[in-house]
Amino acid sequence: MSKKTYERPYIQQLNTGSMNKFGTRTEFGPVDHIDNVPVKGLIAEYGSPLFVISERTIRSTYKNALRSFKTRYPKVQFAWSYKTNYINAVCNVFHQEGSWAEVVSIFEYQKAIRNGVPGDKIIFNGPEKSKTDLMLAVDNNSLIHIDHFDELYTLSELLEGGSKKARVAIRMNMDTGVYPMWDRFGFNYESGQAWNAINKIMSHDEMVLEGLHCHIGTYMLSANAYAIAAWKLCDLIGHTKLKWNHVIKYIDMGGGFASANTLKGSYLQGADIIPSFDDYAEAITSTILNFGFKKEDLPLLILETGRAMIDDAGYLLGSVIANKTLSDGRRATIFDFGVNILFTAFWYNHKISPAQYFSHHTEETVCYGPLCMNIDVVNDNISLPLLNQGDNVVVHRVGAYNMTQWMQFIQMRPKVVLIDMKGEVHIIRENETVDTIEAPERKPEHLSTFVL
């Protein structure tokens, strides 16, 4: 007998309901309205699938996060993470609330400028900045977060002998007790790289060191990891003041706060285990306040929170294409949306709610998308009522990354609508058509005709 391949133990809590002869009884109700707007009315007017953004939820979440930090610390500034969701209408909701822009490419930088964000309120992150990009940021007085020594040397060379100065910070990576450690980006703290970068910047008059930045990970479940990171940033601020008599103006703690989505493989539901904004705020601000700064030297605290700010505000509406029984007896339901537009299905067990009343009988179901690829699995094990062809569903917490990481593959990307504070619906991104997809294509003349 051949030896079987080892499979690691896997434990997952299933939030089902009371048993009945058909399986389990669901304990959740239908989601037939979003911000008092009927789901089926949205689908009838704008099509299926359809992304829906709640402006009310964005503003409420932002205010809650800001309150958590500002009640604990006097100088706080949020910067909206464009890579999380860079649809202009979404970005401008955050900007109206007072958020700056945080970008990681010249594409995002240009979007922020076009949205009307002042250059000095744009934080330019990321490892790829061309010479042209760097000079544009310098000309706009933007904050340039240096990622590596090559970028530092390039910027120094560009400004050498001129009258322009660059406002810069360095991105750092460090051991915060969470593994694997994110050390791909920035300068390492423990090895002395970060201190070396600070000294190089301080020795060049053409660069003004204004801040220190870190981004320790994503979907971080440890608030204490941020306390460790904050202490190490403060430590370098103290050393810079001691050696160079230079006050660093701000600490940028990056993002990574967890949303209430449930990670695949998680035993507990996401909402039950994630730290709150208060938890993150207490860990970060207490560390800074207890470090020993004089009141006048307290750094501005910048936060680039993305996922936790927008996930709850996003919904994906869809329809049932068909049901089938798999070879192992499991029930499978096919939706009209797949991983091409719901990229986060690869790492989240998204909550899926029926959009109409349904039987109390449920069954463990595999949810597939419509794509002709085997990995198009929206959820590989979820307890759902018995949905029929044409029924509608609502996928929850899809506001982060799906509208920036989606793919034009097999199917065209759908409309995105915003429900405003008054309950009015606005199209904020049109659906793709064959014309919009083919517009960048060019066909050589000799390939224009053929005979079959």
Secondary structure by P-SEA (a helix, b strand, c coil): ccccccccbbbbbbbcccccccccccccccccccccccaaaaaacccccbbbbbaaaaaaaaaaaaaaccccccbbbbbbcccccccaaaaaaaaaabbbbbbccaaaaaaaaaacccccccccccccccaaaaaaaaaaccccccccaaaaaaaaaaaccccccccbbbbbbbbccccccccccccccccaaaaaaaaaaaacccccccccccccccccccaaaaaaaaaaaaaaaaaaaaaccccccbbbbcccccccccccccccccccccccaaaaaaaaaaaaaacccccccccbbbbbcccccccccbbbbbbbccccccccbbbbbbccccccccccccccccbbbbcccccccccbbbbbccccccccccccbbbbccccccbbbbbcccccccccccccccbbbbbbbbbcccccccccbbbbcccccccccccccccccccc
